[in-house]
Amino acid sequence: MTTLRLFASAREAAGTDRLELEAGTVGEVLDQARARFGEHFAAVLATSRVWRNGEPTTDDAAVGETDEVAVLPPVSGG
C-alpha cells in the first residue's frame, strides 16, 4: 500500500492526514483521493505540489508499497 500524506488545507478538505492506497502511479493515488474526498479536495489539489518520497514528482511516476506521496498546498504567510 502506498501512503498518501496530506498537509494543511488538503488535510482539512479530506478530514484526515494519512491514507493507505493500492495504486501503481502517483496519478492513480491522486485520482483515488479525488474520488474519495470530493470537489473541495480536488480544488485544493489543483494548486498543491505533490512529492514522492521527499522529491517533486509527476503523475506518471511509479509507486510501490513503501512509497509515500505527499500533497503540499501553498502556504500563505502573514
HELIX and SHEET records of a PDB file:
HELIX    1   1 ALA A    8  ALA A   14  1                                   7    
HELIX    2   2 VAL A   26  ALA A   46  1                                  21    
SHEET    1   A 5 ARG A  18  LEU A  21  0                                        
SHEET    2   A 5 THR A   2  LEU A   6 -1                                        
SHEET    3   A 5 GLU A  68  LEU A  72  1                                        
SHEET    4   A 5 ARG A  49  ARG A  52 -1                                        
SHEET    5   A 5 GLU A  55  PRO A  56 -1                                        
END                                                                             
